Amino acid sequence: MAAAAAGAAVPIEVGGRTVRVSHPDRVYFPATGATKLDLVRYYLAVGDGIVRALRERPCMLHRFPDGLAGEKVHQKRVPRGAPPWLQTVRVHFPRYDRNADELCVTELADVIWAVQMSTVEFHPWNSRRADVEKPDEWRIDLDPMPDCGWDRVRRVAGVVHEILDELGAVGWPKTSGGRGLHVYVRIPPAHGFAEVRRAALAFAREVERRAPDDATTTWWRRDRDPAALFVDYNQNARDHTMAAAYSVRGVPTARVSAPIRWDEVDQVVPDDFTLETMPARYRRLGDLHAGIDDAVFDLAPLLAWADRDDRDGIAAPPEPERAE
């Protein structure tokens, strides 16, 4: 692509669409000097992967109109003036009895349009537009407390992998782009959010039983050991979203939520994966989550564990507040 005059809009051709990227030289990441156009080029480089991660899902956009030095905007609704080819999905928010037409990615041009609109991070639902009330993705969020180190994350990830193998479930790990680790498991879209969260809680409790010195499911943050790792089952509740695989994060080093192999967990650290380093890794390895839609796990065993916990009188935590 030919260099543009300073500040001039750059036309990006993607999948038969043209997206004009304004202010391409605007610095989004002051610590590295990465610009808006660098961000566009990154998402083009991991195109198949980011589209697979977002496809057909309602998606919240984390926008930085002035780069990281400015205000962060959480945007659910696609603004007026979006191109006619852009697709959306309507989501209802019961607390306020309102609807939002959220971005529904079906092609790479949708992603590049969102970056043109100053999006850095993509946070999709764990359900798709065919039935937004029935998740098809169970999310395991290994969320470190402030004094929890990466070694502890690794140990708990090993326990998660062990239990998934015993269940016959295929887990697809990725760094969070922060200090933690996410594992996704495809499920049939047969249960509502409350049941998926209930299954996720039962799994989290089993992780805690096997790694009591490392993992916790304690509800209140103030009651957790500051060095523990919280197995956050609440990320399966309605309206809760997480950064997608391949999403850049709004942090100074432009870390990426990067798919990894299980055998890499003990070898990598989150800072290995950035806007600058991921394109070469993607060219070398392709999308490590490419088979995720072909490995579907039935939640029945976890719901049986949840029933067992109920019979044993283990108190259920309160429902989380809706992120509306």
N, C-alpha and C positions, 0 to 999 in steps of 0.2 A: 504494500500500500504506500503510495507516494506521501511524503511529508506534507502536512498542511501548513498554510500560513498561520502564524501565531493567533490562536483564538478562533480561527475560522472553523465552522462546522465540518465534520468529516462524514461522508456517506459510507455506511457499512452495508455491504451486500451479504445477505445471509438467507439461504433457503428460498431465493426468489423474491425476498422482501428487501426494501431499502430502509435502513434506520439512520437518520441523520443525528450524529452525536455532536451536540453543542459543547462549547468550552472543553475541548479534548485535552488541553494542556493544564487544566485545573488540577492542582496537587491535592489528592485525596488522603495520602498517607505521608505526612510531613517527615516522619522519621526515616523513610526510605526514598522519598521523592516520587513515589508511584502516582501516576495521574489517572484521570478518568479514562483516557484512551488505553492505558495499561490495563485497567480493570476490564474494559471491553475485550481486549485481546486475550486476557486470561480466560474469560468465560467462553470465548470462541474456541480456545485450545482444549477445553474440557467439555465441549458442547454436548456430546451424547450422554455423558455422565450427569451433568446438571439437569438436562431435560428428563432423563430417567428418574432422577430423584424428585422432580417436581411434577411430573406428568399427571394431569387431570386432578390435581389437588388444589383446594383453596390455599392461597399463599399470602401471608403477611410480608410486607416489604419493610426492611429497615433502611431508611434513606438518610443520606448525609449531604444535603444540598450544597454545603460549603466545605465538604471534606470532613475528616475527623476533628479538625479544629473548630468546627461549628456544631450546630444543634443536630441531634439525632431525632428522626421522625419515624414513628411506628405507623405505617399506613396499611389499613385494611382495604379501603375502597379504591378502585381504579378511578382516577380523576376524569373529568370531562375532557374531551379532545383527544382521547386515546384513538389510535388508528382503528379503522373498521374491522380489520382482520383479527384484532386482539380478542381473545376469548375470556369470559369471566364465568364465575359460578356464584349463585346467590346463597348467602348464609344468613340464617336467622339468629338473632341474639335475644333470648327470652327475657333477660333481666330488664332490658329497656324496650322490648317489643319493637326492635328495629331490624332492618335487613342491611346487608352490605354485599355489593357485587365485587368479589375479590378476583384478583388475577388467577387464571387457570391456564397454566403453561401447557401447550401442546406441541410447540416447536421452538427452535433456538432463537428465532427472531423475537419471541415474547420476552426472553431473558435479556436480550440486548436492548430492547425497548425499555425494560425496567432499569437497566444500568444507565441508559440515557436520562431516565427520570431520577438519577442520583442514588439508585439502590446499590448498596454494598452487600447486604445480607438477605438471604431468602429463607423464610421460615414457613414451611408448608404444614398443613394439617396431616394427620395420619389416616385420613379418609379421602375418598375421591368423589368427584361430582355426581357419579351415578347414584350414590346414596351417601350424602355427607354425614349422616347420623350413624353409619356402620363402618368403623375403622377396618382397614385391611392391613394395618401395620401395628405391631406391638413394639414399643420402644423401651429399652432398658437404658436408663441414664445413670452412669456412675459419676456422681457429682461430689467432688472433693470439698471438704470443709477447709477453712483457711490454712490450717497447719498440716493438711494431708499432702504427702509427697507423691510423686509419680510412681515410686516403687509400690506403694500401697494400692494405687489404681491398678497396676499390673497384677498384683496378687489377687485382687478381687475379680479382675477380668478373667483370670485363670479359673476361678471358682464358677463364674458365670458360664464359661465355655464347657466346663465339666458337666454342669447340670443340664445345659442345653443338649449336649451329646447323649446323656442318659434319657432325656425326653424324646430324642429323635428329631429335635428341632435344629434348623440351620440358622445360626446367628451371623449377621453381617456387621463386623465392627468398623468403627471410624473414630478418629479423634474428634473431640467436640469443637476444636478450634480455640478452646480455652485451656483449662487444666484437666479436663475430664475425658471420659470415653463414652461413646454411645454404641449400643448394639441393637440392630433392627431385625425383626423376625416378621416375615409375611404370614398373615392369618386370613382365613376366609372372612368376607364381610358379612358375618352372621350374628354379631353381637353389638349391642350399643356401647357407648363410651363407659358407662358405669360398670358393665361386666368385664370389659377389657381391663379397666383399672383394677378391678377386684382380682382378676387373674394375675396382673402384674404385681400387685401387692403380695399375693401368695408366693410368687416366685422370689420376690425381694426378701421375704421372710426366710425362705429356704437358704438364700445366699447368706443372710445374717446368721442363721444357725450354723452354717459350715465355716464361716469366717467371723466369729464373734469379736475378735480383737481388731478387725479391720473395717467391717461393714456395719451399717446401722440403718434401721427403718424408722427411727424415732421421729415422730411427726413435727414437734416444735423445734425449730432451729436452736433456740436458747438452751434446750435440754441435750443437745448432741455434744459429744466429745469433739473439741475443735480440731483434733487430728484424725477424725474418722472419715470414712467415705460413705455418703448417703446414697443408697440405692433408691433413686427417685421414681417411684411408681406413678406419681402425680402427672408426669408428662404424658400419660395416656388419658387424662381427663379431657372433656370437651373444651374446645377453645384454647388449649395449651399447645404451643408449637415449639419446635426446636430447629436450629440451623440445619439446613439440608446438607447432604453429602455434596462436597465440592463448593459449598458456599464459602466465600471469603468472610472473615469476621472483622468487625469494626474495631480492631486493636492496632497499635502503632506498627507492628511488624507485618501486618496483613496476613496473619495466620489463616489457614484453610481448615475446614472440617473435612479431613481426608480419610477416605476408605483405606483400610489396611488389612493385611492378612493376619490370621491368628498367630502365625509363626513370627510375625513382626512385632507383636506386642512387647516382647522383652528386649527388642533391639532399637526401637524408635522413641523419640520424645516429641511432644507437640510442636516445638519450634522447627522441626525438620520440614514442616509442610507450610509453605507460604505461596503467595501470589507469584513469586519469582521461581520457586523450585518445582511447583506442581506440574506445569506444562511438560517439562522433560520427563517427569515420572509417569505422567499420563501417556505420553508417546511410547514409553518403554513397556508399560504394564497394561495399558487400556483401562477400562472401567472395572475395578475389582468387585463392584456390585452388579455386574451385568446379568448374573443369574438369579437375582433376588426374587423376581416374579415367578420363577419356576419351583421355588422351595417353600411350599405353603404348609403351615403347622396348625393343627386343630387345638384350640385352647382347652378342650375337655379335661386333660389331666390337671391343668392348673386350676380350673374351676372346682375340680374334686378336692384339690389341696385347700382351696378357699373354704369349701364346705367343712372340711376337717377342722380348720382353724376356728370356724364358727362354733362347731360342736365342742371344741376344747375351751371355748369361752375367751378366746383371744379378742380383745376389744378392737373394733374397727375404728380407724382414724376418721375424723370428719371429712366431709367433701370439701375439696379446695374451692376457693372463690373463682368465679368465671373470669377469664382474662378478656374482658370486653372493653 
